Amino acid sequence: MRCVIAGFSFDLVKNEVEAAMRDIKPETVEGDSVTIGRRVYPVKQVGEVITRQDRRDFSAKEVVRALTRIGFTCHPAPAANPAATPFDPSSPLGY
């Protein structure tokens, strides 16, 4: 399927993306992610591999859109876990 990422057209096929990512170890997920096979990859890592462009050249949203169109399941960024503040009533010290 033809997809546009960073202003360039790519013909992406699901099994070709799977093959490209097969021997690549997933990085730690901090933002949006995609499940490829039994692994979860950051979408920026996948975008870099399939486009051969620097991650700064495209947005995660562009890659999510393209990967979703060819049949992958994408996941939003995990929710941030705010640190306890000194005024947190649930703090064991009570302040």
C-alpha positions in Angstrom: 0.0 0.0 0.0 1.3 3.4 -0.9 2.0 5.6 2.2 3.5 9.0 2.6 6.0 9.5 5.4 8.1 12.7 5.7 6.9 13.8 2.3 8.2 10.6 0.5 6.0 7.9 -0.9 6.6 4.3 0.2 5.0 1.1 -0.9 4.6 -0.8 2.3 3.5 -4.4 2.6 2.8 -6.0 6.0 5.0 -9.1 5.5 7.9 -7.0 4.2 7.7 -4.8 7.3 7.6 -8.0 9.5 10.7 -9.4 7.6 12.6 -6.1 8.0 12.0 -6.0 11.8 12.5 -9.8 12.4 16.2 -9.5 13.5 15.9 -6.1 15.2 15.7 -5.9 19.0 13.0 -3.6 20.2 14.1 -0.4 22.0 12.4 0.7 25.2 8.9 2.1 24.5 8.4 5.6 25.7 6.0 6.9 23.1 3.6 5.3 20.6 4.3 1.7 19.8 3.3 -1.1 17.4 3.0 -4.8 17.8 4.9 -6.7 15.1 4.7 -10.5 15.6 5.1 -11.0 19.4 7.2 -7.9 19.9 6.3 -4.3 20.7 8.4 -1.7 19.0 8.5 2.1 19.3 6.9 3.4 16.0 9.9 5.8 15.5 12.2 2.8 15.5 10.1 1.0 12.9 9.8 4.1 10.8 13.5 4.5 10.8 14.0 1.0 9.6 11.4 0.9 6.9 12.1 4.4 5.5 15.9 4.5 6.1 15.4 8.1 7.2 16.5 9.7 10.5 13.8 9.6 13.1 13.8 13.4 13.3 12.5 13.6 9.7 9.1 12.2 10.4 6.5 12.2 13.1 5.2 9.2 15.1 1.7 10.0 13.8 2.8 9.5 10.2 4.2 6.1 11.0 1.2 5.1 13.1 -1.1 6.1 10.2 0.9 4.0 7.7 1.3 0.9 9.9 -2.4 0.9 10.8 -3.4 1.1 7.1 -1.4 -2.0 6.3 -2.9 -4.0 9.2 -0.7 -3.5 12.3 -2.0 -2.8 15.8 -0.6 0.5 17.2 -0.8 1.6 20.8 -0.7 5.1 22.2 2.1 6.3 24.5 1.9 4.9 28.0 0.5 7.3 30.6 3.0 9.2 32.7 3.2 8.2 36.3 3.5 11.5 38.2 6.0 11.5 41.1 4.6 12.0 44.6 4.8 15.6 45.7 5.7 16.8 49.2 2.0 17.7 49.7 0.7 14.3 48.6 -1.9 13.2 51.2 -1.3 9.6 50.4 2.4 10.0 51.4 3.3 7.8 54.4 4.7 10.9 56.1 1.4 12.8 55.7 2.8 15.9 54.0 
